[in-house]
Amino acid sequence: MDIEKIKQILNKYILLIKFSRRHSNSKIYSHWEIILVVFFIFNALLLVFSSYLFLQINEGGIFLVEQNQYVRINTIDRGALRELLASFDVKDALFEDRTVYAPRISNPSR
């Protein structure tokens, strides 16, 4: 699209706004029109900014992290892990025992 076509489209829109304002009984429509125009302009600007930010991140031009940093990873304590697994084994055996042999509980309603 060249600039003349854009000017022509905008002039048609401006003429439509002027025509609608002359023939409307209330200014409610013009207020809604202003709200909608601001909304669409804001959305267009947000789309442009989001696209720019996406392209900058994708190309590596922003949010760079130095690769030569030393990263230290804390490993799991093996002794604590063995204790935890042993406690789970005890609980599993207790559960299996209680599913096979129901515990004897006296009925308090008798």
N, CA, C and O of each residue as an XYZ file, in Angstrom:
440
protein
N       0.846     -1.185      0.000
C       0.000      0.000      0.000
C       0.886      1.241      0.000
O       1.858      1.332      0.750
N       0.541      2.160     -0.827
C       1.301      3.399     -0.782
C       0.579      4.436      0.062
O      -0.542      4.208      0.516
N       1.208      5.542      0.264
C       0.709      6.559      1.194
C      -0.601      7.168      0.711
O      -1.462      7.503      1.524
N      -0.762      7.314     -0.591
C      -2.002      7.912     -1.122
C      -3.218      7.041     -0.812
O      -4.285      7.562     -0.489
N      -3.066      5.722     -0.908
C      -4.182      4.832     -0.580
C      -4.530      4.915      0.894
O      -5.706      4.916      1.259
N      -3.507      4.984      1.749
C      -3.751      5.095      3.185
C      -4.465      6.400      3.497
O      -5.397      6.419      4.301
N      -4.032      7.509      2.861
C      -4.701      8.792      3.069
C      -6.153      8.737      2.606
O      -7.039      9.306      3.243
N      -6.386      8.055      1.505
C      -7.749      7.943      0.969
C      -8.640      7.157      1.937
O      -9.783      7.544      2.178
N      -8.132      6.079      2.477
C      -8.906      5.274      3.431
C      -9.181      6.076      4.690
O     -10.303      6.068      5.197
N      -8.163      6.772      5.205
C      -8.356      7.584      6.403
C      -9.340      8.728      6.162
O     -10.140      9.048      7.041
N      -9.290      9.339      4.998
C     -10.244     10.414      4.682
C     -11.671      9.890      4.632
O     -12.596     10.566      5.081
N     -11.856      8.696      4.094
C     -13.200      8.097      4.083
C     -13.681      7.858      5.499
O     -14.846      8.107      5.809
N     -12.797      7.379      6.363
C     -13.168      7.115      7.744
C     -13.491      8.416      8.471
O     -14.453      8.476      9.236
N     -12.701      9.448      8.240
C     -12.945     10.743      8.882
C     -14.266     11.333      8.403
O     -15.021     11.888      9.201
N     -14.553     11.219      7.102
C     -15.838     11.707      6.591
C     -17.006     10.934      7.191
O     -18.053     11.513      7.482
N     -16.832      9.645      7.374
C     -17.876      8.828      7.985
C     -18.121      9.267      9.422
O     -19.267      9.329      9.867
N     -17.047      9.574     10.151
C     -17.195     10.045     11.530
C     -17.918     11.387     11.561
O     -18.822     11.585     12.373
N     -17.529     12.306     10.687
C     -18.173     13.624     10.657
C     -19.650     13.495     10.298
O     -20.497     14.177     10.877
N     -19.958     12.620      9.340
C     -21.349     12.432      8.931
C     -22.177     11.827     10.060
O     -23.314     12.238     10.292
N     -21.606     10.856     10.758
C     -22.352     10.208     11.837
C     -22.558     11.157     13.012
O     -23.568     11.060     13.709
N     -21.624     12.066     13.243
C     -21.777     13.014     14.344
C     -22.856     14.053     14.037
O     -23.559     14.498     14.944
N     -22.990     14.435     12.796
C     -24.010     15.421     12.441
C     -25.413     14.878     12.622
O     -26.320     15.613     13.013
N     -25.598     13.609     12.342
C     -26.933     13.026     12.332
C     -27.269     12.233     13.584
O     -28.340     11.630     13.656
N     -26.393     12.218     14.560
C     -26.724     11.480     15.773
C     -27.378     12.413     16.779
O     -26.997     13.577     16.901
N     -28.363     11.893     17.496
C     -29.072     12.684     18.489
C     -28.306     12.763     19.797
O     -28.537     13.665     20.602
N     -27.415     11.843     20.007
C     -26.714     11.774     21.274
C     -25.220     11.654     21.031
O     -24.783     11.193     19.976
N     -24.448     12.073     22.012
C     -23.000     11.955     21.891
C     -22.500     10.613     22.417
O     -21.294     10.373     22.478
N     -23.435      9.739     22.796
C     -23.055      8.425     23.298
C     -22.276      7.660     22.240
O     -21.279      7.004     22.542
N     -22.735      7.747     21.003
C     -22.067      7.000     19.939
C     -20.653      7.518     19.714
O     -19.739      6.738     19.446
N     -20.474      8.820     19.821
C     -19.121      9.346     19.634
C     -18.206      8.922     20.776
O     -17.016      8.694     20.557
N     -18.735      8.812     21.983
C     -17.915      8.336     23.105
C     -17.515      6.879     22.897
O     -16.363      6.508     23.122
N     -18.461      6.062     22.473
C     -18.138      4.661     22.201
C     -17.145      4.555     21.053
O     -16.265      3.695     21.067
N     -17.282      5.414     20.077
C     -16.368      5.406     18.940
C     -14.954      5.738     19.406
O     -13.991      5.100     18.982
N     -14.830      6.726     20.270
C     -13.510      7.095     20.794
C     -12.922      5.932     21.587
O     -11.736      5.627     21.459
N     -13.741      5.290     22.397
C     -13.265      4.148     23.194
C     -12.785      3.028     22.282
O     -11.729      2.444     22.525
N     -13.542      2.724     21.241
C     -13.149      1.649     20.323
C     -11.891      1.990     19.538
O     -11.033      1.130     19.343
N     -11.772      3.233     19.087
C     -10.580      3.632     18.336
C      -9.351      3.543     19.228
O      -8.313      3.035     18.802
N      -9.454      4.027     20.456
C      -8.321      3.935     21.395
C      -7.984      2.478     21.669
O      -6.808      2.119     21.743
N      -9.001      1.630     21.820
C      -8.784      0.202     22.066
C      -8.030     -0.442     20.908
O      -7.073     -1.183     21.133
N      -8.447     -0.170     19.676
C      -7.794     -0.793     18.522
C      -6.384     -0.249     18.318
O      -5.486     -0.994     17.925
N      -6.180      1.038     18.580
C      -4.832      1.595     18.455
C      -3.918      0.972     19.514
O      -2.777      0.615     19.220
N      -4.421      0.843     20.740
C      -3.637      0.218     21.806
C      -3.287     -1.223     21.456
O      -2.155     -1.657     21.671
N      -4.250     -1.966     20.918
C      -3.982     -3.358     20.540
C      -2.963     -3.447     19.416
O      -2.112     -4.336     19.420
N      -3.042     -2.526     18.448
C      -2.074     -2.529     17.352
C      -0.672     -2.229     17.882
O       0.294     -2.874     17.473
N      -0.553     -1.255     18.789
C       0.750     -0.939     19.364
C       1.287     -2.106     20.193
O       2.483     -2.396     20.164
N       0.411     -2.763     20.922
C       0.814     -3.922     21.716
C       1.294     -5.064     20.821
O       2.263     -5.748     21.151
N       0.627     -5.266     19.706
C       1.032     -6.300     18.762
C       2.396     -5.981     18.165
O       3.240     -6.868     18.039
N       2.618     -4.725     17.797
C       3.911     -4.334     17.229
C       5.021     -4.514     18.264
O       6.080     -5.055     17.947
N       4.785     -4.064     19.499
C       5.802     -4.197     20.547
C       6.083     -5.664     20.862
O       7.240     -6.048     21.034
N       5.037     -6.487     20.941
C       5.229     -7.916     21.234
C       6.017     -8.594     20.122
O       6.882     -9.428     20.393
N       5.725     -8.242     18.874
C       6.468     -8.820     17.749
C       7.932     -8.406     17.804
O       8.824     -9.228     17.600
N       8.176     -7.129     18.081
C       9.555     -6.640     18.197
C      10.297     -7.369     19.312
O      11.433     -7.805     19.125
N       9.661     -7.501     20.459
C      10.291     -8.170     21.593
C      10.559     -9.640     21.273
O      11.621    -10.164     21.610
N       9.599    -10.307     20.623
C       9.793    -11.709     20.241
C      10.975    -11.859     19.297
O      11.799    -12.757     19.472
N      11.066    -10.983     18.294
C      12.157    -11.086     17.333
C      13.500    -10.798     17.991
O      14.496    -11.440     17.658
N      13.546     -9.843     18.919
C      14.799     -9.556     19.600
C      15.243    -10.735     20.470
O      16.429    -11.063     20.508
N      14.321    -11.357     21.150
C      14.660    -12.515     21.984
C      15.061    -13.688     21.103
O      16.003    -14.412     21.423
N      14.357    -13.879     20.004
C      14.638    -14.989     19.110
C      16.020    -14.854     18.462
O      16.710    -15.855     18.265
N      16.424    -13.635     18.134
C      17.729    -13.418     17.517
C      18.855    -13.381     18.546
O      20.030    -13.409     18.182
N      18.505    -13.319     19.816
C      19.520    -13.296     20.854
C      20.024    -11.898     21.155
O      21.118    -11.744     21.698
N      19.264    -10.894     20.820
C      19.690     -9.526     21.058
C      19.293     -8.993     22.411
O      19.682     -7.883     22.773
N      18.534     -9.749     23.165
C      18.050     -9.270     24.459
C      17.985    -10.460     25.413
O      17.829    -11.600     24.976
N      18.103    -10.202     26.692
C      18.092    -11.228     27.736
C      19.198    -12.275     27.526
O      18.951    -13.479     27.601
N      20.391    -11.802     27.269
C      21.521    -12.713     27.079
C      22.082    -13.152     28.429
O      22.098    -12.381     29.388
N      22.537    -14.386     28.489
C      23.156    -14.943     29.689
C      24.563    -15.376     29.313
O      24.776    -16.013     28.281
N      25.524    -15.020     30.165
C      26.895    -15.421     29.889
C      27.021    -16.936     30.004
O      26.547    -17.536     30.969
N      27.659    -17.545     29.018
C      27.762    -18.992     28.967
C      28.923    -19.527     29.799
O      28.952    -20.719     30.106
N      29.878    -18.682     30.169
C      31.055    -19.180     30.883
C      30.862    -19.154     32.392
O      31.844    -19.225     33.131
N      29.651    -19.057     32.860
C      29.392    -19.077     34.294
C      29.475    -20.519     34.807
O      29.040    -21.463     34.149
N      30.049    -20.650     36.003
C      30.153    -21.960     36.623
C      28.856    -22.254     37.358
O      28.424    -21.477     38.209
N      28.242    -23.372     37.029
C      26.986    -23.761     37.656
C      27.259    -24.939     38.577
O      27.796    -25.963     38.151
N      26.889    -24.788     39.834
C      27.089    -25.867     40.803
C      25.730    -26.454     41.144
O      24.806    -25.737     41.531
N      25.624    -27.741     40.997
C      24.369    -28.425     41.270
C      24.530    -29.228     42.552
O      25.423    -30.068     42.661
N      23.666    -28.966     43.514
C      23.691    -29.744     44.758
C      23.024    -31.081     44.497
O      21.882    -31.143     44.042
N      23.747    -32.149     44.791
C      23.182    -33.477     44.581
C      22.415    -33.922     45.814
O      22.510    -33.321     46.884
N      21.670    -34.971     45.636
C      20.842    -35.506     46.714
C      21.715    -36.278     47.686
O      22.637    -36.984     47.281
N      21.418    -36.139     48.966
C      22.114    -36.906     50.000
C      21.656    -38.357     49.899
O      20.489    -38.662     50.145
N      22.575    -39.249     49.537
C      22.218    -40.658     49.299
C      21.735    -41.358     50.563
O      20.832    -42.193     50.493
N      22.307    -41.041     51.699
C      21.888    -41.681     52.953
C      20.454    -41.309     53.308
O      19.666    -42.166     53.708
N      20.117    -40.030     53.162
C      18.747    -39.583     53.449
C      17.765    -40.206     52.465
O      16.630    -40.522     52.824
N      18.207    -40.378     51.227
C      17.341    -41.003     50.225
C      17.070    -42.459     50.576
O      15.941    -42.930     50.444
N      18.108    -43.181     51.027
C      17.904    -44.577     51.423
C      16.945    -44.690     52.601
O      16.092    -45.577     52.630
N      17.089    -43.780     53.585
C      16.181    -43.788     54.739
C      14.741    -43.526     54.307
O      13.814    -44.170     54.798
N      14.557    -42.591     53.398
C      13.216    -42.269     52.915
C      12.608    -43.455     52.168
O      11.435    -43.775     52.366
N      13.393    -44.105     51.316
C      12.880    -45.267     50.586
C      12.571    -46.413     51.544
O      11.595    -47.135     51.339
N      13.376    -46.593     52.580
C      13.112    -47.650     53.566
C      11.811    -47.369     54.304
O      11.034    -48.289     54.561
N      11.562    -46.094     54.652
C      10.306    -45.773     55.343
C       9.111    -46.006     54.425
O       8.046    -46.415     54.887
N       9.277    -45.750     53.138
C       8.183    -46.040     52.203
C       7.948    -47.541     52.087
O       6.805    -47.985     51.980
N       9.022    -48.323     52.107
C       8.864    -49.779     52.062
C       8.124    -50.292     53.294
O       7.277    -51.178     53.187
N       8.440    -49.739     54.459
C       7.750    -50.143     55.699
C       6.271    -49.784     55.601
O       5.410    -50.588     55.959
N       5.974    -48.580     55.116
C       4.577    -48.168     54.985
C       3.830    -49.026     53.967
O       2.650    -49.327     54.149
N       4.522    -49.421     52.890
C       3.899    -50.274     51.884
C       3.589    -51.648     52.462
O       2.514    -52.199     52.223
N       4.529    -52.202     53.223
C       4.297    -53.508     53.846
C       3.155    -53.430     54.855
O       2.333    -54.345     54.921
N       3.087    -52.370     55.633
C       2.010    -52.187     56.604
C       0.658    -52.066     55.893
O      -0.342    -52.615     56.358
N       0.630    -51.349     54.771
C      -0.606    -51.205     54.006
C      -1.064    -52.555     53.454
O      -2.240    -52.906     53.546
N      -0.140    -53.293     52.891
C      -0.480    -54.620     52.357
C      -0.988    -55.539     53.470
O      -1.950    -56.282     53.275
N      -0.340    -55.485     54.631
C      -0.758    -56.313     55.760
C      -2.176    -55.949     56.199
O      -2.983    -56.830     56.497
N      -2.472    -54.669     56.239
C      -3.801    -54.238     56.697
C      -4.887    -54.487     55.652
O      -6.057    -54.624     56.009
N      -4.528    -54.548     54.378
C      -5.546    -54.890     53.369
C      -5.885    -56.369     53.417
O      -7.022    -56.747     53.136
N      -4.911    -57.224     53.771
C      -5.172    -58.658     53.859
C      -5.852    -58.991     55.183
O      -6.875    -59.675     55.198
N      -5.299    -58.518     56.282
C      -5.836    -58.798     57.616
C      -6.397    -57.495     58.189
O      -5.644    -56.611     58.598
N      -7.701    -57.390     58.214
C      -8.341    -56.175     58.732
C      -8.067    -56.054     60.222
O      -8.103    -57.065     60.923
N      -7.800    -54.878     60.729
C      -7.540    -54.736     62.161
C      -8.811    -54.987     62.967
O      -9.912    -54.654     62.528
N      -8.644    -55.586     64.166
C      -9.770    -55.860     65.037
C     -10.067    -54.634     65.876
O      -9.271    -54.217     66.718
N     -11.237    -54.069     65.620
C     -11.671    -52.890     66.384
C     -13.033    -53.222     66.948
O     -13.915    -53.705     66.238
N     -13.193    -52.961     68.227
C     -14.510    -53.234     68.827
C     -15.484    -52.174     68.353
O     -15.128    -51.010     68.167
N     -16.708    -52.601     68.165
C     -17.749    -51.717     67.696
C     -18.317    -50.932     68.885
O     -18.878    -51.549     69.791
N     -18.199    -49.626     68.920
C     -18.660    -48.865     70.075
C     -20.200    -48.780     70.143
O     -20.740    -48.383     71.176
N     -20.894    -49.135     69.091
C     -22.360    -49.044     69.122
C     -23.014    -50.244     69.796
O     -24.228    -50.229     70.000
N     -22.262    -51.279     70.148
C     -22.821    -52.483     70.776
C     -22.866    -52.367     72.254
O     -23.309    -53.294     72.932
